Amino acid sequence: MRIISIIICLLTAATAPVRSQQYQQLTDVPTIYIETENRKDITSKEDYILCILAYVDKGEITVFDSTQIRGRGNSTWWNSEKKSYRVKFAKKQRLLGNDFANAKSWTLLANHGDKTMIRNALTYDLGKFMGMKFCPAAKFVDLYLNDSYRGTYQISDQVQVHKKRVEVNEDNGWLLEVANENSREDPYITSSRYGIIYNIKNPDDEMLTVDKRIAIGQWISAFETAVSSADFMDPNIGYRAYIDEEDFINWYVGAEITGNIDALYSIYMYKEADEKKMHFGPLWDLDLGYDNSSERSLLTNMEAYLGLWNRPFEKILQRMWQDPWFAKACNDRLHELVDNGLQQYLLHHIDSLRDAIYQTQGQNFRKWRIDQQVYDWEKHNYYNNYDSYISDLKSFIAIHIPYLQQAFAERLTTGVRNTRMEKRGDGDMYDLQGRRIATPPRKGIYIQNHQKIIQK
């Protein structure tokens, strides 16, 4: 490790004087040093405190004074010793390069529940492969906070209305987030029909007038009414009249590919105020994705059929799966991605990301035990070496994509007939042609209570 000598000939920061000192780049990724005002602990994810941030990379250092920092996340903030942060600079910065946003707000993701630490970064690659409009990007760094080494972190875009992020009008455009009781934030709207919580992320502050809030509530009500109506499959008056079909299919198929246990309550959607159709994305919050959750294995269940208590948006998706158009659109999009080399692409990028963080992950797991549980709800497979976790991730990709192809294909024949199942009761059983049967034969695959049952 080399010592980088720097004479800092700036700055009297708003927090504390910057001292002339030596900064060390710990590994082959950049190193960030953050010192908070009076070395205060970061105890809130609502209130910022002042700090100085120094960025060290390849012999060069940049110091940012008058910077602010606070905590971020929900379960990760309250249940993890290695915490994530949100940083706000005094002036806009291009932390990821000229092809990405020039912005004040950035995130520092801890990725603590993900022993590979690359699931979020891999999803950026997936989003680009799928052609999604906005994909939060990734750069890995080593982080020191008040002279204490904190481990490997990921600089990433904040999901917000901004050029090269969510590109709608900042004053009037809508950015909503489907939330649950744990992630609800003011201002929000709870829908009357499905009881879904929608956080209003934009317009914000004084720009969110009463009239604008009413308009958002009216759109939500009209959309959910269209989903539940008898004419829900009609492309002109049903749910498709309210969504950008390409965006929604991309978002949903992407959520299925990643096996994201949190996809159905951490959903971003956006549109201009005068648009009728809502756009969906980005894919986001993947530390427990790719079969890294103990809540329920996604190798045998599709996202819309999880049945978990705090994923109310699944009611919307269950209804959509009853529409043959939706089943065909999902099936066609998945096959298109597979034909374009999806599996090989993801496996290649897993290897590339593994190599990119191999030095820094070694330091990280000297600080944080690699073979111990972080959350109760993470998948409980633990190893004493990093590459075993990488192998698990690659195995999931190899198994899960063929499974999805089969599962989507089955929905082509069963999707619309689920309407009859709901009307006739949870106990009814159907074969894969949608025919209700009283007693199943000894062997075969059946659908009961929206689940696939294999009789052997």
C-alpha positions as CSV (number, residue, x, y, z in Angstrom):
1,M,0.0,0.0,0.0
2,R,1.4,3.4,-0.9
3,I,1.1,6.6,1.1
4,I,-0.1,9.6,-0.9
5,S,1.2,12.9,0.4
6,I,-1.1,15.8,-0.1
7,I,-0.8,19.4,0.8
8,I,-4.3,20.7,1.1
9,C,-4.1,24.4,0.3
10,L,-7.9,25.1,0.6
11,L,-10.4,25.5,2.7
12,T,-11.9,26.5,5.9
13,A,-15.0,24.3,5.9
14,A,-18.2,25.0,7.5
15,T,-17.7,22.1,9.8
16,A,-14.1,22.2,11.1
17,P,-10.7,23.3,9.7
18,V,-9.3,20.8,7.2
19,R,-5.9,19.6,8.5
20,S,-2.9,19.1,6.2
21,Q,-2.4,15.3,6.4
22,Q,-1.5,12.2,4.5
23,Y,-4.3,10.1,2.9
24,Q,-3.8,6.5,2.0
25,Q,-5.6,4.7,-0.8
26,L,-6.3,1.4,0.8
27,T,-6.8,-0.9,-2.2
28,D,-7.2,-0.5,-6.0
29,V,-10.6,1.2,-5.7
30,P,-10.9,4.8,-4.5
31,T,-10.9,5.6,-0.8
32,I,-13.3,8.1,0.8
33,Y,-12.6,9.8,4.1
34,I,-15.5,11.5,5.8
35,E,-15.2,13.6,9.0
36,T,-18.4,14.9,10.5
37,E,-18.7,18.2,12.3
38,N,-17.2,17.8,15.8
39,R,-16.9,14.1,14.9
40,K,-20.6,13.5,15.6
41,D,-22.1,10.1,15.1
42,I,-24.6,9.8,12.3
43,T,-27.8,8.9,14.2
44,S,-30.6,10.0,11.9
45,K,-31.8,9.1,8.4
46,E,-33.9,12.3,8.3
47,D,-31.6,15.0,9.5
48,Y,-28.3,15.8,7.8
49,I,-25.1,16.8,9.6
50,L,-22.2,18.7,8.2
51,C,-19.0,16.9,7.1
52,I,-15.9,17.1,5.0
53,L,-15.4,14.4,2.4
54,A,-12.0,13.6,0.8
55,Y,-11.8,11.4,-2.3
56,V,-8.5,9.6,-3.0
57,D,-7.9,7.9,-6.3
58,K,-4.6,7.1,-8.1
59,G,-2.5,9.7,-6.4
60,E,-5.1,12.5,-6.7
61,I,-7.2,13.9,-3.9
62,T,-10.4,16.0,-4.0
63,V,-11.7,17.6,-0.9
64,F,-15.4,18.7,-0.6
65,D,-16.2,21.0,2.3
66,S,-19.7,22.0,3.4
67,T,-21.0,18.5,2.6
68,Q,-23.9,16.9,4.4
69,I,-24.5,13.3,5.4
70,R,-27.3,11.3,7.0
71,G,-28.4,7.7,7.3
72,R,-30.5,5.9,4.7
73,G,-32.4,2.7,4.3
74,N,-35.1,1.0,6.4
75,S,-34.4,-2.4,7.8
76,T,-30.7,-2.0,6.9
77,W,-30.5,1.2,8.9
78,W,-32.2,-0.2,12.0
79,N,-30.7,-3.7,12.0
80,S,-27.2,-3.4,10.6
81,E,-24.0,-2.2,12.2
82,K,-22.5,-1.4,8.8
83,K,-24.9,1.3,7.7
84,S,-25.7,3.0,4.4
85,Y,-25.6,6.8,4.0
86,R,-26.9,9.6,1.8
87,V,-24.5,12.4,1.0
88,K,-25.4,15.8,-0.3
89,F,-22.7,18.1,-1.7
90,A,-22.8,21.9,-1.7
91,K,-22.4,21.8,-5.5
92,K,-23.3,19.3,-8.2
93,Q,-20.7,16.6,-8.7
94,R,-20.1,13.9,-11.4
95,L,-19.0,11.1,-9.1
96,L,-19.5,8.4,-11.8
97,G,-18.1,10.3,-14.8
98,N,-19.4,12.4,-17.6
99,D,-21.9,9.8,-18.9
100,F,-23.8,10.0,-15.6
101,A,-25.7,12.5,-13.5
102,N,-24.2,15.8,-12.4
103,A,-25.9,16.0,-9.0
104,K,-25.7,17.0,-5.4
105,S,-27.3,13.8,-3.9
106,W,-25.6,10.4,-3.9
107,T,-25.9,7.2,-1.9
108,L,-23.2,5.2,-0.1
109,L,-24.6,1.6,0.0
110,A,-23.2,-0.8,2.5
111,N,-24.5,-4.0,0.8
112,H,-24.0,-5.6,4.2
113,G,-26.6,-8.4,3.8
114,D,-25.1,-9.4,0.5
115,K,-21.8,-11.2,1.0
116,T,-20.9,-10.8,-2.7
117,M,-21.6,-7.0,-2.4
118,I,-22.3,-6.9,-6.1
119,R,-26.0,-7.7,-6.4
120,N,-27.0,-4.0,-6.8
121,A,-24.1,-3.3,-9.2
122,L,-25.1,-6.4,-11.3
123,T,-28.6,-5.1,-11.5
124,Y,-27.3,-1.9,-13.1
125,D,-25.8,-4.1,-15.8
126,L,-29.0,-6.0,-16.2
127,G,-31.0,-2.8,-16.6
128,K,-28.7,-1.6,-19.3
129,F,-29.0,-4.9,-21.1
130,M,-32.8,-4.6,-21.0
131,G,-32.7,-1.0,-22.3
132,M,-34.3,0.5,-19.2
133,K,-34.3,4.3,-19.2
134,F,-32.6,4.8,-15.8
135,C,-30.4,2.4,-14.0
136,P,-28.7,3.5,-10.8
137,A,-24.9,3.1,-11.5
138,A,-22.2,1.8,-9.3
139,K,-18.6,2.6,-8.2
140,F,-17.0,0.8,-5.3
141,V,-14.9,2.5,-2.7
142,D,-13.3,2.0,0.7
143,L,-14.8,4.2,3.4
144,Y,-13.3,5.7,6.5
145,L,-15.7,7.6,8.8
146,N,-14.1,9.8,11.5
147,D,-10.9,7.8,11.0
148,S,-12.7,4.5,11.5
149,Y,-12.5,2.0,8.6
150,R,-16.1,1.0,7.7
151,G,-15.5,-1.4,4.8
152,T,-16.4,-1.6,1.1
153,Y,-19.2,0.7,0.0
154,Q,-20.9,1.4,-3.3
155,I,-21.4,5.0,-4.6
156,S,-24.8,4.9,-6.5
157,D,-27.3,7.3,-7.9
158,Q,-30.1,8.6,-5.7
159,V,-33.5,7.7,-7.2
160,Q,-34.8,11.2,-7.8
161,V,-36.1,13.5,-10.5
162,H,-32.9,14.8,-12.1
163,K,-31.3,14.9,-15.5
164,K,-29.8,11.4,-16.3
165,R,-31.9,10.0,-13.4
166,V,-35.7,10.1,-13.5
167,E,-36.2,12.6,-16.3
168,V,-39.5,14.3,-15.7
169,N,-40.2,18.0,-14.9
170,E,-38.8,18.7,-11.5
171,D,-41.6,21.1,-10.5
172,N,-44.6,19.2,-11.7
173,G,-43.5,15.6,-12.7
174,W,-44.5,12.7,-10.6
175,L,-42.2,10.2,-8.9
176,L,-44.0,7.7,-6.7
177,E,-42.7,4.8,-4.6
178,V,-44.9,1.9,-3.6
179,A,-44.1,1.3,0.0
180,N,-45.3,-0.7,3.1
181,E,-45.8,0.2,6.7
182,N,-42.1,0.0,7.3
183,S,-41.1,2.3,4.5
184,R,-44.0,4.8,4.5
185,E,-42.8,8.4,4.3
186,D,-44.7,11.7,4.4
187,P,-46.3,12.7,2.1
188,Y,-48.0,9.5,1.0
189,I,-51.4,8.3,-0.2
190,T,-53.0,5.0,0.8
191,S,-55.3,3.7,-1.9
192,S,-58.8,2.8,-0.9
193,R,-59.3,-0.2,-3.2
194,Y,-56.1,-2.3,-2.6
195,G,-54.7,-0.5,0.5
196,I,-51.4,0.2,-1.3
197,I,-49.2,2.9,0.1
198,Y,-47.7,5.3,-2.4
199,N,-44.9,7.7,-1.2
200,I,-44.9,10.9,-3.2
201,K,-41.2,11.6,-3.9
202,N,-41.9,14.4,-6.5
203,P,-43.2,17.1,-6.6
204,D,-41.8,17.8,-3.2
205,D,-42.0,20.5,-0.6
206,E,-43.9,23.6,-1.6
207,M,-44.3,22.4,-5.2
208,L,-46.7,19.7,-3.9
209,T,-49.9,21.7,-3.9
210,V,-53.2,20.4,-2.8
211,D,-54.4,20.3,-6.4
212,K,-51.4,18.2,-7.4
213,R,-51.9,15.8,-4.5
214,I,-55.5,15.4,-5.5
215,A,-54.5,14.7,-9.1
216,I,-52.1,12.0,-8.0
217,G,-54.8,10.4,-5.8
218,Q,-57.3,10.5,-8.7
219,W,-54.8,8.7,-11.0
220,I,-54.2,6.0,-8.4
221,S,-57.9,5.5,-7.9
222,A,-58.6,5.3,-11.6
223,F,-55.7,2.9,-12.2
224,E,-56.7,0.5,-9.4
225,T,-60.4,0.7,-10.5
226,A,-59.3,-0.3,-14.0
227,V,-57.3,-3.2,-12.6
228,S,-60.3,-4.6,-10.7
229,S,-63.0,-3.9,-13.3
230,A,-64.7,-6.4,-15.4
231,D,-63.1,-4.8,-18.4
232,F,-59.6,-4.9,-17.0
233,M,-58.3,-6.7,-20.1
234,D,-59.5,-4.0,-22.5
235,P,-56.4,-2.2,-23.8
236,N,-58.4,1.1,-24.0
237,I,-60.2,1.3,-20.7
238,G,-58.5,-1.5,-18.6
239,Y,-55.2,-1.3,-16.7
240,R,-53.1,-1.0,-19.9
241,A,-54.6,2.5,-20.5
242,Y,-52.7,3.6,-17.4
243,I,-49.3,2.1,-17.8
244,D,-46.5,2.4,-20.3
245,E,-46.6,-1.3,-21.4
246,E,-43.0,-1.6,-22.5
247,D,-41.7,0.0,-19.2
248,F,-44.0,-2.1,-17.0
249,I,-43.1,-5.4,-18.7
250,N,-39.4,-4.6,-18.5
251,W,-39.6,-3.7,-14.8
252,Y,-41.7,-6.8,-14.0
253,V,-39.6,-9.3,-16.0
254,G,-36.5,-7.7,-14.5
255,A,-37.9,-8.2,-11.0
256,E,-38.5,-11.8,-11.8
257,I,-35.0,-12.3,-13.2
258,T,-33.4,-10.9,-10.1
259,G,-35.7,-12.8,-7.8
260,N,-36.1,-9.7,-5.7
261,I,-38.0,-10.4,-2.5
262,D,-38.5,-6.6,-2.0
263,A,-39.6,-5.8,-5.6
264,L,-43.3,-5.7,-4.8
265,Y,-43.1,-3.0,-2.1
266,S,-40.1,-1.0,-3.3
267,I,-41.5,0.0,-6.7
268,Y,-40.7,3.4,-8.4
269,M,-43.1,4.8,-11.0
270,Y,-43.1,8.2,-12.7
271,K,-44.7,10.3,-15.3
272,E,-45.2,13.9,-16.4
273,A,-48.3,15.5,-14.8
274,D,-50.1,15.7,-18.1
275,E,-49.4,12.1,-19.2
276,K,-52.0,9.4,-18.6
277,K,-49.6,6.4,-18.7
278,M,-47.2,5.7,-15.9
279,H,-43.6,4.6,-16.4
280,F,-41.9,2.0,-14.1
281,G,-38.4,1.6,-12.9
282,P,-35.6,1.5,-12.0
283,L,-34.8,-1.9,-10.7
284,W,-33.6,-1.1,-7.2
285,D,-32.7,-2.5,-3.7
286,L,-31.3,-5.8,-4.6
287,D,-29.1,-6.8,-1.6
288,L,-31.6,-9.5,-0.8
289,G,-32.3,-10.4,-4.4
290,Y,-31.0,-13.3,-6.5
291,D,-32.2,-15.8,-3.9
292,N,-30.5,-14.1,-1.0
293,S,-33.6,-14.1,1.3
294,S,-34.8,-16.7,3.8
295,E,-38.4,-15.4,3.6
296,R,-39.2,-17.7,0.7
297,S,-37.2,-19.3,-2.1
298,L,-37.8,-17.7,-5.5
299,L,-36.5,-20.8,-7.3
300,T,-40.0,-22.3,-6.9
301,N,-42.3,-19.2,-6.7
302,M,-42.8,-16.3,-9.0
303,E,-42.9,-12.8,-7.5
304,A,-46.6,-12.2,-8.0
305,Y,-47.5,-15.2,-6.0
306,L,-45.3,-14.8,-2.9
307,G,-48.3,-14.1,-0.6
308,L,-46.2,-12.2,1.9
309,W,-48.1,-10.0,4.3
310,N,-46.5,-6.7,3.3
311,R,-46.4,-6.9,-0.5
312,P,-49.9,-5.6,-1.4
313,F,-48.9,-4.8,-5.0
314,E,-49.0,-8.5,-5.7
315,K,-52.8,-8.2,-5.9
316,I,-52.3,-6.0,-9.0
317,L,-49.9,-8.5,-10.6
318,Q,-52.2,-11.4,-9.8
319,R,-54.9,-9.7,-11.7
320,M,-52.6,-8.9,-14.6
321,W,-51.6,-12.5,-14.9
322,Q,-55.2,-13.3,-15.6
323,D,-54.9,-11.4,-18.9
324,P,-53.6,-13.5,-21.8
325,W,-51.9,-10.3,-23.2
326,F,-49.8,-9.9,-20.1
327,A,-48.8,-13.5,-19.9
328,K,-47.8,-13.4,-23.6
329,A,-45.9,-10.1,-23.2
330,C,-43.9,-11.5,-20.2
331,N,-43.2,-14.7,-22.0
332,D,-42.1,-13.0,-25.2
333,R,-39.9,-10.5,-23.4
334,L,-38.1,-13.2,-21.4
335,H,-37.5,-15.3,-24.5
336,E,-36.2,-12.3,-26.3
337,L,-33.7,-11.5,-23.5
338,V,-32.6,-15.2,-23.3
339,D,-32.1,-15.3,-27.1
340,N,-30.0,-12.2,-26.9
341,G,-27.6,-13.9,-24.4
342,L,-29.0,-12.9,-21.0
343,Q,-27.6,-15.7,-19.0
344,Q,-24.1,-15.5,-20.5
345,Y,-24.2,-11.7,-20.1
346,L,-25.0,-11.9,-16.4
347,L,-22.4,-14.6,-15.7
348,H,-19.7,-12.6,-17.5
349,H,-20.6,-9.5,-15.4
350,I,-20.5,-11.4,-12.2
351,D,-17.0,-12.4,-13.0
352,S,-16.1,-8.8,-14.0
353,L,-17.5,-7.4,-10.8
354,R,-15.9,-10.0,-8.7
355,D,-12.5,-9.1,-10.1
356,A,-13.2,-5.4,-9.7
357,I,-13.8,-5.6,-5.9
358,Y,-11.5,-8.6,-5.0
359,Q,-9.0,-6.4,-3.2
360,T,-11.5,-4.3,-1.4
361,Q,-13.7,-7.3,-0.3
362,G,-10.7,-8.8,1.3
363,Q,-10.3,-5.7,3.5
364,N,-14.0,-5.6,4.1
365,F,-14.2,-9.1,5.5
366,R,-11.3,-8.4,7.8
367,K,-13.6,-5.9,9.4
368,W,-16.9,-7.8,9.1
369,R,-17.1,-11.6,9.5
370,I,-17.8,-13.3,6.1
371,D,-19.3,-16.4,7.7
372,Q,-21.9,-14.8,10.0
373,Q,-25.5,-13.7,9.8
374,V,-26.3,-10.0,9.4
375,Y,-30.2,-10.1,9.2
376,D,-32.7,-12.8,10.2
377,W,-34.2,-12.6,6.8
378,E,-31.1,-13.1,4.7
379,K,-30.5,-16.6,3.2
380,H,-28.6,-18.6,5.8
381,N,-25.9,-20.2,3.7
382,Y,-22.5,-19.1,5.1
383,Y,-18.9,-19.8,3.9
384,N,-15.5,-18.8,5.0
385,N,-14.4,-17.5,1.6
386,Y,-15.7,-15.0,-0.9
387,D,-15.7,-17.1,-4.1
388,S,-18.2,-19.5,-2.6
389,Y,-20.7,-16.7,-2.4
390,I,-19.9,-15.8,-6.0
391,S,-20.5,-19.4,-7.0
392,D,-23.9,-19.4,-5.3
393,L,-24.9,-16.3,-7.2
394,K,-23.8,-17.8,-10.5
395,S,-25.7,-21.0,-9.7
396,F,-28.9,-19.0,-9.1
397,I,-28.6,-17.4,-12.5
398,A,-28.0,-20.7,-14.2
399,I,-31.0,-22.4,-12.5
400,H,-33.5,-19.5,-12.2
401,I,-33.6,-18.3,-15.8
402,P,-34.7,-21.7,-17.2
403,Y,-37.2,-22.0,-14.4
404,L,-38.7,-18.6,-15.3
405,Q,-39.0,-19.7,-19.0
406,Q,-41.0,-22.7,-17.9
407,A,-43.1,-20.8,-15.4
408,F,-44.0,-18.1,-17.8
409,A,-44.9,-20.6,-20.5
410,E,-47.3,-22.3,-18.1
411,R,-49.0,-19.0,-17.4
412,L,-49.8,-18.8,-21.1
413,T,-52.4,-21.5,-20.7
414,T,-53.5,-20.8,-17.1
415,G,-53.5,-17.0,-16.7
416,V,-57.0,-15.9,-17.7
417,R,-58.7,-18.9,-16.2
418,N,-57.6,-17.9,-12.7
419,T,-60.7,-15.7,-12.7
420,R,-62.8,-18.8,-12.4
421,M,-60.6,-20.1,-9.6
422,E,-61.3,-17.0,-7.5
423,K,-65.0,-17.2,-8.0
424,R,-65.3,-20.9,-7.2
425,G,-63.1,-20.9,-4.1
426,D,-59.6,-21.5,-3.0
427,G,-60.0,-25.3,-2.9
428,D,-60.7,-25.7,-6.6
429,M,-57.9,-27.5,-8.6
430,Y,-57.2,-27.0,-12.3
431,D,-55.0,-28.8,-14.8
432,L,-52.6,-26.8,-17.1
433,Q,-55.3,-26.4,-19.7
434,G,-57.4,-24.5,-17.1
435,R,-60.0,-27.3,-16.6
436,R,-61.4,-27.6,-13.1
437,I,-61.1,-31.2,-11.8
438,A,-62.6,-32.8,-8.7
439,T,-59.9,-35.4,-8.1
440,P,-56.5,-35.2,-9.6
441,P,-54.9,-38.2,-11.2
442,R,-51.9,-39.8,-9.5
443,K,-49.3,-37.9,-11.5
444,G,-49.2,-34.5,-13.1
445,I,-48.9,-30.7,-12.6
446,Y,-51.9,-28.8,-11.3
447,I,-52.9,-25.3,-10.2
448,Q,-54.6,-24.8,-6.8
449,N,-55.0,-21.6,-4.8
450,H,-52.8,-19.8,-7.4
451,Q,-49.9,-22.2,-6.8
452,K,-48.4,-25.0,-8.9
453,I,-48.8,-28.5,-7.3
454,I,-46.9,-31.5,-8.6
455,Q,-48.5,-34.8,-8.0
456,K,-45.9,-37.6,-8.1
